[in-house]
């Protein structure tokens, strides 16, 4: 069975959303008020709080998942990279300028992607928009375990970041509409810290995914060349 890059939406994203809702409730004053109601056996307070917990939480869960699903990829990428170019947009010029990946050399890149560099030199639009050139290589290796895994991890981190932002906006909307204080200072601090962590993690993983594609491609090209050289040697060697 062919694996899907979006399988994580069935488990990780839902778990993350549920965890955030739980943190929201634990950091609000709803829990402490509920405890006071239980201690004083105030059924009215208990019932009101349970309704205020269940209905908004369920609605927030549903709306967050819906909005997160319809947000286009370019907005999600913008959340991750902001004003920075995506790693694939400048990958070839970056490698020619400075290569920090020890899995292949600059000479390897210039040798195996000579035609791509010619296209970049001839067409000015490729100076800062090289993602389509990189994607041609990615498409050939998209099912390779290294490529598949790193790309999946990037998409997961990107979607977690998007979901965190959507969740905060939805919660804020429900707070205004229902007049219930849901967002505490603690939850704001948590959201900001999580935003920073997810944003930088997604940036790092995005760059890693782009470089992994070239590493796999160059390695396979080398193996193919070595195989061809061995075949030529076998043809040229005298028969015993």
N, C-alpha and C positions, 0 to 999 in steps of 0.2 A: 504494500500500500504506500502511495506517495505521500510524503510528509508535507504538511502545510505550515507556512510561516506564521499563520494567524491562529494556530492551535492554542496559543497562550491566552487568547481572549476567553476561552472556556474555563480557565482555572485561575491563572495568576492575576489577571485584571479584576475578576470578581472577588478574589480573596483580598486584594489590595483595597478595593472599594469597601468591602465589609469591614476590614480592619480600620480604615479611616473613619467610618461611621461609628465604630465602637470607641475609638479615641475621642471623637467629637462628643459623644455622650458622657464619657468618663471625665472629660475636662470641663464639662458644663456644670451648672448648678442643679441640673435636673436630678442627678443621682443623690446628692445630699438632701434635697427637698423630699425625694421619695423615701429616703431612710427616716427622716423626721416624721413623715406621714405614717410609716409602718410602726414606729415607736409609739406614736400617739393614737394609733388605731383610727386615723382619720380616713375613712373610706372614700370620701369625696376627693381629698387631695391625691390619694393613691390612684383612683380611677382617672382623674384628670391628667395626671402625669403619665400614666400608661398610654392613654390616648395620644397625648402630646409627644410621646416617644415613638410609638408604633406607626402612626399615620405619617408624620413628617419623614421618619427614617425610610419607610417603604417608598414614599413618593420621591425622596431625594435619590434613593438607589436607582429607581426606574428612570427618572429624568436624566441623571448623570450618565447612565449607561447608554441611553438613547442619543444624547447630545454628543457624547464622546465618539459614538459610532459614525455620526454623520459629518464630523469635522474633516475637511480634506487634508491630504498629506502635506501640502505646502504650508499650511498653518502650523501643523505639528512640527515640521522642520524649522519653521521660524521661531517657535518656542524654544527649540533646542539650541539653534545656532545664532539666533538674533541677528545682529549686523555682520556676523562672521560668514564667510563663504562655506558652503558644504564641502567636506573633504574631497569629494569626487569632482568638484568644480575646478580645482586647481592642482589635482593630483600629479599630473605629468610635469608641469612647470615646477612644482615644489620638489619633485624627485630630482629633476635636472639641476636645480639650485642647491639642494642639500638633501642627502639621503641618510636618515637615521635608522633605517631598518637593516639589520645585519643579515637578513635572510637572502638578500640579493644586492648586487652592486649597481652603481650608477651606470657602469658600462653595460650591464645586463639590460637595464631599462632602455638605454639608447639603442642597443642592438635589436632587441626583440620588438620594440615599439617605434622603429624608425619611420614607418608609414604614418603613424599617429602624429609624430612630431612634424612630419611634412605637412599634414593636414592642418595642424595648429599654426604653422608658419604661413601657410597660404590663406587661411581664413581667420580674420581678426576676432570673429565671434567666439572662437575656441580659446582665446587667451584666458578668459575667466569662466567659461562655460564648457568644461571638459567632461561633465558627468555623462553625457550621451556616449562619448568615446569610451569612457570607463565601463559603461553599462554593456557595451558590446562584448567586452571581455567577461564581465560578471555573468552574462546570460549563458555563456558556455560552461560555467562552473557552478551555477547556482545550486546544484544538488550535491556538490562536494561537501562532506561533513564539516570541514573547517569553515568554508564559506557560508553554508547554511546556518551553522551554529552562531557565528559572529553576527550575521545579518539579523537573525531572529532575536538575539540579545539586544541589539540596537533598537529594533522596532518595539520590543517590550519596554525598554527604558523610556523611549520616546512616548509611547502610549500611556505609561504610568505618569509621566510628567503632565501630559495633556489631561489625563483624568483627574489629577490632583487640582489643576487649575479650574476645570469644569465643575468639580465637586464644590470648591470654595464659592464659586459664583452662584451655583444652585442653592447652596445652604444660605448664602447671603440673601438671595431672592426670597426664599421661604421665611427667613427671619423678618424681612420687611413686610411681606404679605400677611403672615400669621401673627406678627407681633410677639413672637416667642424668642427669647434670648438664647440662641444656639451657639454662637461663636464667642468663645472666651479668649482672654489674652494668651492663655497656655496653648490653645489650639492655633492661634495666629502664629506664635513662635514656632510651633511644630511644623506648620505648613510652610513657613519661610525656610526653615532648615531643610526640610524634605525637598523643597523646590530647588534649592542650591545643590544638594547632593545629587538629585536625579538629573538636573541640567548638565552638570559637569561630567557625570558618569556617562550620560548619553553622548556627549561630545567626544569623550575618549573612546567609547565603544564604536561610534560611527567612523572615526578615523581608523580604528583597528580593522573594522569590517572592510573598508576600502583597500587597505594595504594587504589584507589577507587574500583578496581576489588576485592581486598582481603576484603575490608570493606563490600561490598555487599555480597560476598560469605560467610563470617563468620556470618553476620547477618541472612542470609537465613538458614544457617546450624543450628543456634541457634533456630530460629522459628520452623524449622522442628523437632528439638529435643524436644522443649516444647510441640509441637502438639502430638508427640509420647508419651510423659510422661502423658499428659492429657488423652489420649486414654486408657493408661494402668490404670490410676486411676479410670476412668469410668467403666472399665471392672471389677476391683477389688472391687468397692463399692457395698454394698448390695442393692438389689432392694427393693423398698418400696411396 
